[in-house]
Amino acid sequence: MSGQSTPVAPSAPPPPPAGRPPKVTNRGRTTVPVDSSNSETSDFPEVEYFGLPGPRGFPPLTGFLDISGVDMVKNPDEKNKVEHHTALFQSDKLIVRRGQEFQVKITFNRAYKPAEDKFAVEFVIGSSPQYSKGTYIPVFPTKERQSSWEGRIVNTADNTITMGITPKVDCVVGKYHMYVAVLTPFGVRRTVRDDSRDLYILFNPWVKDDSVFLDDEQEREECVMNEVGIIYHGAYDDIAERDWNYGQFNYGVLDACLYIMDRSEMPITNRGDPIKVTRKASAMLNSRDDEGVLVGNWSGDYTYGVSPTSWTGSTEILLTYASSKMPVCYAQCWVYAAVFNTFLRCLGIPSRVITNYFSAHDNDGNLKMDIILDDNGRIDRNRTRDSIWNYHCWNECFMSRPDLPPGFGGWQIVDATPQETSDGMYRCGPASVNAIKHGHICFPFDAAFVFAEVNSDVVFYSRSKDGTMEPVKVNRTHVGRLVLTKTPGAMTRRDITDQYKFPEGTTEERTVLEKAEEYGCHRDKSNPEVADVDLTLPTLEISVGDDFEMNLEFVNRSDERRTVDMYISGTVVYYTGVTTSEFLFRDPTVEIGPNKTVNELITVESKRYLKYLVEQANLHFIATGKIRETGQIVTAMKVVALRNPKLMVEVSATGKVNEEMVAKVQFTNPFSFSLENVYVRMEGPGLMAPKF
């Protein structure tokens, strides 16, 4: 109808992509969005006049003190970076640590007159800086007027003053911009924004009042400053080493670490708290639920990425993530731990990589790893769900824990490997190592999960045909057998098992387990009769492709003859304890005289296992059996980590600055067949970017 309009309903917003919930914003809840980006900035005006303009407009401010130049004193050999232990950063920006004075030089258009001239140095971080939130900080040069950051004039020479500035010891960690503002009777005049006046402020383990203070110079040098390290893997009785280039000072790494926090949408105001930073980062280092840094893959198929064993350092991973804005493929536990270590050391939080041998991953949420046997004593792999990782790597970081009772600060466990969810996300920690040792598993965060990783019992159950199960053997010493890290200042390993648990069988250990039970951890208290026949599997050092013999030793401790019906199984397993293929099965009957020892020899041919091998080449042998005379169960387990052929590296003559060096890599094929699609991946910390 002419002259009338038909009302149109507002269009509905487009539906979210399939499988994803709509993104929730702060609209209607806060006046401005939560400031969660360190990369976004807010420009301050060059001139801010007081009041309204007069009939002739605002007066010019040219007759007052003006800023001619600013020197950030940011060269690696200058005072700031040397005293703040940041000279190794490959960055042309000023990088300092909080709670410690740094200096800047400001040149004015004339000599500074303290009685007449008023100025401030302003620091801002984030997209909406606010004084009340500690994201806008003015620093004044006089004692009469101070803010949360201390300021003082250190030196005056002609038109240049040197100003000392001490950031608050718990200030926000990240990238700031600095302005110099001069106060006049008519308004404020400040420097224009210039990227050369950007600076980074990090955690400070050298300052006593910082929450990450570590009062051990050797530990600080290792856990903050060392750019390379050793990560331990292999088996408990055949420990292997993997060298790693953490590269926390490499160009672009610091910005990549800050991008990780931006990507997590972590509020800027939380970034001065190491508890919140490490907990958020433990989620962001994996990609399971937040498009984080690394995609986990244990399948052996790495077609669309890099095999976890091919990585040699963290730099390439972090820079790739920051530039592509996409998770990097692929990682397993030591890669997560190594990259997390780089993140922590880069920001100034002391950290180290930990390896726990025979690490429990309990699917039932108790302190038991259940192994199910059938009536005859043979393992039932279909019903055995729990897995024991040959080793598992996580991180420890050093900080105070004001949220816990006194005595539980210090080393804290954080783990980025996605195993179980914590508060709805795949993350773990920080959990106090001291709380784990003393059974205080109620303390945040995830202490119960870590406690189970190092304290679970291995319980063998005999399952009858009617489905009932009876415990027939309990091994209380298998899990958490050895906890290692690198020795500070040396390329050797350090056993820190005693920091996680008391010696097995001691009164202290029993007290700890009882305390853990009070907090809800369930243990198996059964005490089945111990068999009077002992079974031992040997420790073997075998290379990939070797035939070998396994000598099973049976010791009869009774005064009567014993007959044992045995089941001996050999399987190829991932280092996580997950079985792929069974390549060996034997079911001998062993006769043992009273108080005698009998050896049963099993021959293992390489052609039986080679075709089933997966990455890291682990063979798992489990021998179980039933004694005919008593019905008792005997069991033994052994992991054989096959050794890969070694690479030999030779370097030409003594290296000299600006002169080419040649590195020669040699590899000998130990097999009787040709190897195809072989490639070598190399990098030299501070010398050569990753190449392959």
Disulfide bonds with the S-S distance in Angstrom:
none
